[in-house]
Amino acid sequence: MRILLAEDDQMLGDGLRAGLRQLGFQVDWVRDGVAAERELTSGEFAAAVLDLGLPLKDGLDVLQGLRARNIATPVLVLTARDAVPDRIRGLNLGADDYVVKPVDLHELGARLRALIRRSNGQSQDVLRCGDVVLDPSARHVRLNGELVALSTREFDLLHALMLSAGRVLSREQLEQQLYSWGYEVDSNAIEVHIHHLRRKLNADVIQTVRGIGYTIARGQDVA
C-alpha cells in the first residue's frame, strides 16, 4: 500500500521510510506542510503519516484543510506533542489515529494497516476470497491452506483488490497504489501481474471489467 510520510527530521524520516518499506509499504516522503497538502490533495494514497511540527505549514493546519476539502485519506498523526489537549484537537480536526514519538516501527505499521483496513470497510486483518487467504501483517498468501509464492508487486496488487472487494479499480488506480515516486512503470505492468496471479491462484478470483479495470467480487466470501 502506498502511503505519504510528512516528516521534516532527516534522520527520523530516513528511518521511517526505510522501516515502513521493509514492512511492505510504498512510501513517498515530503518534508514540509505545503508539500504534504499538495500531494494529499492531488495524489491517491492509502494513508498518511503526518508530523505536526512541519515547516511552512503546521500539520494541524494541513489536516484541517484536507478535511475541509472532504479528502478522506486516513491520517495518522505522528508528533512529539504528547499533551492531552493537543491530541484531542488533532482528533477533533479529523485525525484517525495518534502516535507520540518515539514510536515503535512495528506498532506504526500495525496502526497503518488497521486504518487502511477500516477505511476500506474491512473488519478483519486477514482477508479471504474463496480458497485464497491473504495476511497483510505476515505478507503471506495461502491457497487451500498452502503458501503461494508471490512477488512484492503481485502481493500488493492482490491486497489492493481484496481490500476493495466489490469495487472496480482501474489500471491507473492500481498503479498509484503500488508504485511510489521514482518508479518507471511499464504500460502493461498491471496486466502482467494480473496474469501471474491468475496462473498462481484460481483463475476466476480476479475479474476483468472490460474498458474499466479489475475487481474481486464481494460475493466471493471476502471477509
C-alpha positions in Angstrom: 0.0 0.0 0.0 1.2 3.5 -0.9 1.4 6.0 1.9 2.6 9.6 2.3 5.1 10.4 5.0 5.3 14.0 6.1 8.3 14.5 8.4 10.9 17.2 8.4 13.5 15.5 10.6 16.1 14.0 8.1 17.2 11.1 10.3 13.8 10.1 11.5 12.3 10.4 8.0 15.1 8.2 6.6 14.5 5.6 9.3 10.7 5.6 9.0 10.8 5.4 5.2 13.3 2.5 5.2 11.5 0.7 8.0 8.0 1.0 6.5 9.3 -0.2 3.2 10.6 -3.3 4.9 7.1 -3.8 6.3 5.7 -3.8 2.8 4.6 -0.2 2.4 5.4 2.0 -0.7 6.5 5.3 0.9 6.6 8.8 -0.6 8.3 11.3 1.7 7.8 15.1 1.9 9.4 17.4 4.4 7.1 20.4 4.8 3.4 21.1 5.3 2.8 22.8 1.9 4.2 19.7 0.1 2.1 17.4 2.3 -1.1 19.3 1.5 -0.3 19.4 -2.2 0.4 15.7 -2.5 -2.6 14.6 -0.4 -4.8 16.9 -2.4 -3.6 15.7 -5.8 -2.4 12.1 -5.3 -4.0 8.9 -4.2 -2.6 7.4 -1.0 -3.9 4.6 1.2 -3.0 6.6 4.3 -0.7 9.4 5.5 1.7 9.7 8.4 1.7 13.4 9.3 4.0 15.1 11.7 2.5 18.2 13.4 5.7 20.3 13.7 6.2 20.8 9.9 7.8 23.9 8.4 5.9 26.2 6.1 2.5 24.9 7.3 1.7 23.2 10.6 0.4 19.6 10.5 -2.8 20.5 12.1 -3.5 23.2 9.5 -2.8 20.7 6.8 -5.2 18.2 8.4 -7.9 20.8 8.8 -7.5 21.9 5.2 -7.8 18.3 3.9 -11.0 17.6 5.8 -12.5 20.9 4.7 -12.0 19.6 1.1 -13.7 16.3 2.1 -10.5 14.4 1.4 -11.0 11.2 3.5 -7.5 9.8 3.3 -6.8 8.1 6.7 -4.3 10.3 8.6 -2.1 9.0 11.5 -0.6 12.0 13.4 3.0 11.5 14.5 4.2 14.1 16.9 6.3 14.9 19.9 3.4 16.9 21.4 2.1 14.5 24.0 -0.2 16.9 25.9 -3.8 15.6 26.0 -5.3 18.9 24.6 -3.1 18.6 21.5 -4.2 15.0 21.0 -7.8 16.0 21.4 -7.5 18.9 19.0 -5.9 16.6 16.4 -8.6 14.0 16.6 -11.3 16.7 16.5 -9.8 18.1 13.3 -10.0 14.7 11.6 -7.0 12.7 12.6 -7.8 8.9 12.5 -5.0 7.9 15.0 -2.3 9.5 17.1 1.2 8.2 17.9 3.7 10.1 20.1 7.4 10.0 19.3 9.5 7.9 19.7 7.3 5.3 18.0 7.8 1.6 17.6 8.0 0.8 13.9 6.0 -2.4 14.1 3.3 -0.6 16.1 3.2 2.1 13.5 2.9 -0.5 10.7 0.1 -2.2 12.6 -1.8 1.0 13.1 -1.5 2.0 9.5 -2.8 -1.4 8.3 -5.7 -1.0 10.7 -6.5 2.5 9.3 -6.3 1.3 5.7 -8.5 -1.8 6.5 -11.2 0.2 8.2 -11.2 2.9 5.5 -12.0 0.1 3.0 -14.8 -1.3 5.2 -12.9 -4.4 6.2 -13.3 -5.6 9.8 -10.6 -8.2 9.9 -6.9 -8.0 9.1 -6.8 -11.4 7.3 -8.7 -11.3 4.0 -10.4 -14.2 2.4 -11.8 -14.9 -1.1 -12.9 -18.4 -1.5 -9.9 -20.6 -1.0 -7.5 -17.7 -1.1 -6.4 -16.2 2.3 -4.2 -13.1 2.5 -2.4 -12.0 5.7 -1.2 -8.4 5.3 1.0 -8.3 8.5 2.8 -11.6 7.7 2.6 -10.8 3.9 1.5 -14.4 3.2 -1.0 -15.7 0.8 -2.4 -19.2 1.0 -4.4 -21.2 -1.5 -6.3 -24.2 0.1 -4.0 -23.8 3.1 -0.8 -24.0 1.1 1.6 -21.0 0.9 1.8 -19.4 -2.5 5.0 -17.6 -3.6 4.1 -14.1 -4.9 6.4 -11.3 -5.8 6.1 -8.0 -3.9 4.1 -6.4 -6.6 1.8 -9.4 -7.0 1.1 -9.4 -3.3 0.4 -5.7 -3.2 -1.9 -5.9 -6.2 -3.9 -8.8 -4.7 -4.1 -6.9 -1.4 -5.4 -3.8 -3.1 -8.1 -5.8 -4.9 -9.2 -7.7 -1.9 -9.3 -4.6 0.3 -11.6 -3.1 -2.3 -13.7 -6.2 -2.9 -16.9 -5.3 -4.8 -15.4 -2.2 -6.4 -13.7 -1.9 -9.8 -10.2 -0.5 -9.7 -8.7 1.0 -12.9 -5.2 0.3 -14.1 -4.3 3.9 -13.1 -5.7 3.5 -9.6 -3.8 0.3 -9.1 -0.6 1.8 -10.4 -1.0 4.7 -7.9 -1.4 2.3 -5.0 1.5 0.0 -6.0 4.3 2.4 -7.0 5.9 5.3 -5.1 7.8 8.2 -6.7 10.7 7.4 -8.9 9.5 4.1 -10.4 9.2 3.8 -14.2 6.1 1.7 -14.7 5.7 -0.3 -17.9 2.5 0.3 -19.7 1.4 -3.3 -19.3 2.8 -3.9 -15.8 -0.6 -4.3 -14.1 -1.8 -6.7 -16.8 1.3 -8.9 -16.4 0.9 -9.1 -12.6 -2.8 -10.0 -13.1 -1.8 -12.7 -15.5 0.7 -14.2 -13.0 -1.9 -14.0 -10.1 -4.4 -15.8 -12.2 -1.9 -18.5 -13.0 -0.8 -19.0 -9.4 -4.3 -18.8 -7.9 -7.8 -19.6 -9.0 -8.2 -18.1 -12.5 -11.7 -16.8 -11.6 -10.6 -14.9 -8.5 -9.8 -11.6 -10.3 -12.4 -10.5 -12.8 -11.9 -8.1 -15.7 -14.5 -5.4 -16.3 -13.8 -4.5 -19.9 -12.8 -1.0 -20.5 -12.8 -0.1 -16.8 -10.4 -2.3 -14.8 -10.3 -5.2 -12.4 -12.3 -6.4 -9.4 -12.8 -9.2 -6.9 -16.5 -9.7 -6.3 -17.6 -9.2 -2.7 -19.8 -12.2 -3.0 -16.7 -14.5 -3.2 -16.5 -14.7 0.6 -14.1 -11.9 1.2 -14.2 -11.2 4.9 
